[in-house]
Amino acid sequence: MASPELHRFTLPNGLRVVLAPDAGAPVVGVSVHYDVGFRSEPEGRTGFAHLFEHLMFQGSESLEKLAHFRHVQSSGGTFNGSTHPDYTDYYQVLPSAALERALFLEADRMRAPKLTEENLRNQIDVVKEEIRLNVLNRPYGGFPWILLPAVLFKTFANAHNGYGDFVDLESATVDDCAEFFDTYYSPANAVLTVAGDLDVETTKTLVEKHFGDVPARPKPERPSFAEPGPQGEVRHEHGDALAPLPAIAIGYRVPDPTTDIDGYLSYLVLAGVLADGDGSRLQQRLVHQEGIVIDLNAGCGLFGPLEARDPDTFSITAIHAAEVSAEQVVAAIDEELQKLAQEPPSAEELAKVTARWASTMHKEHDRLTNRTLGLGSAELLFGRAELIYELPRRIASVTVDEVSAAAKALRPDSRALLFVKPTGGSQ
């Protein structure tokens, strides 16, 4: 799709606003991104950012519990929220005639969510059940996004479990919630994005009407989460009673996307050369030729590319046959990386990967939900919402030599190896 013109302004309370008009369909997307995620959680409060995301749906200054749900759904809209390493987002997509309703809903909970003991205890139980469903009672639960950071990183901010420890979750108090809200959920720490069928001047007026009187609070100082990469190869073994087969995750550090976006993108393209599609190098060798791997993936970011500031991760994961040793799989991956380091991929091989990436991104941002969220996260993390429209071109500009250099930088002496071992019986 064509890149729409972006309109920016900042309210006196510090709220940054991005408007992206597109009259292609009579729908509008509204998102709010807060500059707080897993990495901002204090020690002893693992999972708190995600828990607070849940609390933001439990009523607000003017609305009772579940009212947000009813108002959006009765308008024919959809909504959700999600927590990431460096931000938490909330969104709704509705018919464009319901734009003011969406703005009122977001402003009302930005002003004062309903933080009560009843809501807190209820949502702690909901989050615990979510962890049981998605991690504790699922094969390869937390693989690799919970398990790998604890091996690759040393600091609490980068290494801890963002889903949360049950003891930490249960010890949370309403006072903790109020302090978290006062610190991180100020207008000055957020980006409001409105995209779709909108009139710019009318939308500005509505934003000022609903968000303008949200009390200003200081923007929290964001600490640096930087830490050195691994000094040598770091290994860890994790037992999984539900896993039917062993698995491996290999983690490396990548360039800081906030200061070297093009260097970061070369690793994204490298991931495609290695594992994207049946014709990729690791898929061809490990899955189709040697048959030692059942499932294989490679990529930047444990949640996806450009979902976090520095430090971020390049990972290769594989589920392999029980009779195949983990060392055999790692050795094969190292050989393919070494081949790429010594001889760049062909221009044809690279073109297939970059064309696939460009197609995926165009398709993704053609969907209003993804576009609204993409604009908001790019503005929050990188200060440039328009980056999402530049990515296809910038990825297509990655050269074969840059891909080769990225492969060369993925060294065995600076990485983390996570081995998942089945412990639940015969294989």
N, C-alpha and C positions, 0 to 999 in steps of 0.2 A: 504494500500500500504506500501511497505518497506520504511523505512526512508532513504532518500538520504544523501550522504555525503555533508556537508556544507563547503564552502570555504569563508573566510572572509579576507578583507583587508581594509585599510583606505588610502584615497588619501591625499597628502600634504595639500589640502584645507580643510580637516576635514571630507569629505564625507565618511560615512561608507557604505561598500558594502558587500552584502551577495549573494553568488552564490549557486544555488541548482540544479546541473545537473540531468536530468532524460530523457533518450533517448526513453521513451515509446511511444512518438508520436512526429511528426515533427512540434511542436509548442513551442513557448517560451512566458513567461510572464515577463513583466517589470513593476515594481512599484516603486514609490518614496513616502515615508512617511515623512512628515514634523512635527516636534515636536511643533505643535501649533493647538489649537482647540477652542471650545467655551469658555473654562475656562480662556484662555489667553486674551480675549477681554477686552479692557478698558471700564469703565463705560461711558455711552453715545454713545457707538458704538456696541450695541447688534446686532448680526447677521453678524458682519464684517468678521469673519473667513470664514463663508459660502459664503458671497458675494465675497471674494477674491478668493475662489475656482473657482467660475464662471469666474472671470477675467483671470485666468490662461489658459483659452481656447480661448481667444480673440486675439490671435496673439502674436508674440514674436520678438526677435531681428532680426531674418532672415526670418520670415514667416508672411504673411498677415493673417487677420482674416479668420477663418474657414480652414486654410491650414492644421492644425493639424488633423482635422476631415478627410479631403480628403486623406492625406497621409496614415493614418491608415486604413481607409475603402477600399482604392484602393489596399491595400496589403492583403485584406481579413481578417482584424483584427477587434477587438472590443476595446472600451476604455470607461473610465468614471473616476469620482472622487467623493469623499464624505468627509464630515466634521463630526468630532466626538468630544466628550468632550476634549480629550487630543491630538488629531492629525488630520491631513488632509492627505488624500491619493489620488494618481493619478495612473492609470494603463492602460496598453494596453496588449492584448494577440494577437499574430500574428504568421504566419508561421515562422519557425526558420530562414529561409533565409532572413527575414526582420528585424532581430535583430538590425543591425546597424541603420536602420531607426528609430526604437523606441528609441534607446539610444540618437541619435541626437535630436529627438523631445523633450525629457525630459531635456536634457542638455541645449537646446536653451532657453526654458522658465525658467529654473533655473537661467540662466545667465541674462536674461532681458525680462520679459513679457511686452507686449505693454499696458502700463497704460495711457490711454488717457481719456479726458472728455467724448468723444462720447461713448467709451466702458463702462465707469463707469455708465453713465446715462442709457444706454441700459440694462446693467445687473442689475441695481437697479430695473428697471421695470420688468425684468424677475423674479427676486427673489420675488418681491411683488406679482406677479401673482402666483408663486409657493406656497406662504403662503396662498393666497386666496383659491387655489385649495385644498391644503392638510390640512389646519387648519380652516380658517374662514368660509368656505362654505361646511364643511364636518361634519357630526355628530361625536361627540367625537373627534373633531380635537384637536391635541395636548395632547390627553389623552393616557398614563399618562406622556409622556416624557417631555413635556413643563410645564404642570400644577403641577405635583407632586414635582419636585425639589424646587419650590418656597415655599412649605409647609415644606418639610423635612430639608432644609438648610436655613442658615441665611446670609451667605456672598454672595456678588454679583457674584463672580466667579462661585459658585456652584448653585445658585438659579435662575439666570436670564434666559430669553428666548433666546436660541442659534439661533433660526430662525430669530429673530430680530424684533424690533419695527419699524414701518414705518417711524416715525419721525427720529429715529437714522439712518436708512438706507439712507433716503433722504438727510441727512446733511453730508454724507460722501464726502470727497474731494479727488482729485487725489494726493494731498500731503499726506493725510492720508494713501492712498494705497502705496505710495512710502516708507513711513516710516515703514509700516507693513511689506512690502517685505524686506526692508533692515534689519529689526530686526529679523524676523522669518524665512525667506526663504534663509538663508545662507547654503552652503553645509555642514557646521559643525553641522547644526541643522536637518539633514536629513539622511535617510537610503535608499539606492538604493538596490532593490532586483531583481535578474534575476533568473528565474527558468524554467526548462524544457529542451528542446533539445539544449544543448550548449556545446561547448568545453571550458574548464575552462581557459586555457592560451589565447586562441583567444579572449574570452570575456573580460578578464582582459585588454588586449591590447586595445580593443574597448572602454572600460570604461575609461581608461586613456586618450585615444585620444579625447573623446568627453566631458568628465567631468573634466579632469585634469586642463584645463585653465579657469574654472569657478572661478571668483575672490573669494578669501578667505575673510570671514568676521567673526567677533567674534560670538561664540555661545552664544545666550542669556541665562542669568541665569534664570532657571525656579523656580518661587516661590513655596512655599508649599501652597497647597489649603486645607490643613487639617483644620477641625473645629470640635468641640465637637458634639456628637450626641444629639438628642432632650432630654431636661430635662423635662420629662413628655410627655403626649400625646398631639399632636398638631393637630387641626382640621381646615378644610377650606371647604367652600361650593362654588361651581362654577355653574353658570347657563349656560345652553346650549340650545339655541332656536331650534336647529336641532336634538337633541337627542330624539329618540322615547321612551327610557326607562332610568331610573336612573342607575348610575354606581358608583362604589367604587374603590379607589386605596389605598392600605395600603403600606406605605414605611418604611423600616428599613435600618439601616447601616450594612455593612458586613465587615469582616476583610480586611486589606490592601493586595491586591493580589501581590504587589511587595515585601512584606516581609513575607507573610504567605499564599502562594498559596494553600497549602493543606487545611488550614482552610477555605479559600474562596471556594474551591471545595466542601466542605461538605455542604455548602448552595446551591450550584448548584444541588447536588444530592437531597437535601431536597425539592427543587422546583419540581423535577421530582416525588418524592413520593407524593407530595401534588396535583399536577395538570397535570402531563404528561400522557395523554391517558385516556380512559374510565375507566380503573381499578384503577386510582389514587384516593386518599382518598377524596379530595374535589370534584372531578368530580362525584364520586360515591354518596356522600351524598347530595351535593347541587344541582346537575343537575339531577341525575337519581332517587334518592330516594325521596327527598323532593321537587324537581322541583321548587326551589325558585330562581335559577340563570340560565340565558340564555347562558352566555359566561363566561369563567373563565380561567385565566392564572396566572402563578407564574414564577419568574426567577430572575437571577442576572443581573444587568446592565440594564439601560433603553434602550440601543441599542443592548443588547446582552451581554453574559458573556465575561469577559476579554477584554473589549473594553475601559477601563479607568483605571487609577491609583486610589489611594485613594483620596477622599472618593467615594465609590461606593454604589449602592443601591440594596437591595432585595425588590421586590415588588410583591404584590398579587392584581390582578384586577378582578373585576366581574361586569357584567351587569345583573341587576336583575329585576324581575317582579315589575310592578308599585304598586301592592297591598302589596308587601313585604317591610317591613321597612329595612332601611340600618342597623339599630342596630341588627336586626335579622340575617342578613348575617354576620356581623362582629362577633357576638357572636358565630355563628357556626364555623367560621374560627378559632376563639380563642380556642374553644373546641377541634378541631382537632389538633391544635398545642400543646395544653396541653397534649393530649393523647400521642402524639409522644414524648413529653418531659418526661413523666412518664414511658413510655414503648417503647423501641426502635422498629423500624420495624423489621420484620422477615428477615432472610438472603435471603429467596426466593424473598420477595418483593423488597429488595435492589438490588438483582442480576438482576431483570427485568429492573430496572431503569438504572443501570450502563451499562448493555448490550445495551440498546437503545441508551445511550449517546455515547458509543464507536462506534456503528454502524453509527450513525449520523456523528461523527467526521471523521471516515475513509472515508465515502462517500463524505463529504464536501471537504476534502483535496485531494481527488482523482481528483477533478476538478481543473485545473491549475490556473484559476482565483483566486479561494478561497485560494489555497495553496500559491500563490505568495503574496497575501495580508496578509494572516495569518503569514507567515514568517516575512514579513516586520513589521507588528504591534507588534509581539512578540519581535523582536529585538529592536524596538524603545522603547516600554513600559517597558520591563523586561530585556533587554540585552541578551536574549536567544531565538533566532529564533527556535531552536530545541524543545522548549517547546511544540509547536503544535503537535509534534510526541509523546511526553511523556504523553499528556493529557489523552488518553484512559486508559493507565496503572494506572496513578495517580487517576483517577476517580474510577477505579475498586478497588483501595486500600482503598477507604473511608469505614469506618466501621459503623455498625449500631449504636454504641454508639456515634460516631461523628455526625451522623445525628440527633440523639436525643438531643445532646448538642446544636446543631445549632437551633433546634426548641425551646429549652428552652430559648435561648438568644433572641428570637423574642418576647420581652415583650411589653405589652400594655403601660407601663410607659416610653417607649423610642421609639416612632414611630410617623409617620404622617398619618393622615386620610384625604383623599380628597373625597368629595361627589359631584358627578355631578348630577344636578337636571334639568330635562327638563323644559323649560320655553316657549315652542312654541305652546301650545294649549292642547287640550284634549288628554289623554293617553288611 
